[in-house]
Amino acid sequence: MSVSAQSLNDVQLNLLKLFSRKMSETEQAEINEILLKYYDNLLQKEVQHAINHKGYTKEDFENVLNNSQRTK
């Protein structure tokens, strides 16, 4: 799949330059883990923000879980 440089943002272009060298499988796995942790952290912050904004409680989540298990 060919991607033009015009469709990439500055971060993507810099990452391509940074990772243009050969890497071992271990290095690739470590970089993947770093990126996964980064995006997991962003997701957790967004979920927490939504929970706080909506005012959901632990009981709300337990009710949803209990109700969905009854319908199965």
N, C-alpha and C positions, 0 to 999 in steps of 0.2 A: 504494500500500500504506500503510495507516494503522497507525502504531505508537503505543501509548499511552505516556504519560510513565512510567507505573508499570513498564513492561517495560524501561526504560532505566536504566543505572547512572549514578552521579554524573559519571563522566568523559564518557560519551556526552551527557548533558544539558549539561555545560559546553561541549563541542565544538559542539553545536548552537547554543548562545548565541553562542559566539565566531564561528562561521561563518554567522551569520544575515544577513550583509550580502552585497551582490553582489560577486562576484570575477571577475577576468578569467580566461581560459583558462590563461594563464601562471601565475597564482597557484594555480589549481586543480592544475595539473601539478606545481608545486613542492611543494605540500602532499602530494599523492599520493606523490611521490618521498621526502619525509621519512618518511611513514608506512611505505612499503615498506622503506626502509633500517632503520627501527626494528624492524619485525617480522622482517626478514632477520637482524638482529643477534641477536634473541631465539632464532630458529631455530638459528642457528649455535652459540650457546652450549649449547642443548639437545642438539644433535647431538654436539658435543664432549664434553659431560658423559656421554652414552650411550656414546660410543667409549671414554672413559677408564674408565667404570664396568665395561664389558664386557671391557676389555683388548684391544680390537681393534688390529691393527697394519696398516701399509701393505701388508704381504704378504697379510694376510687379505683386504683389499679387492681386491688384484690377483688372488688366487685366485678370488674370486667373479666378477670380470669375465672372467677367462680361461675359467672353467667355463661361464658363461652364453653366451659366444660360441661355444663348441664345440657347444652343443645347438641352435643355430639352423640 
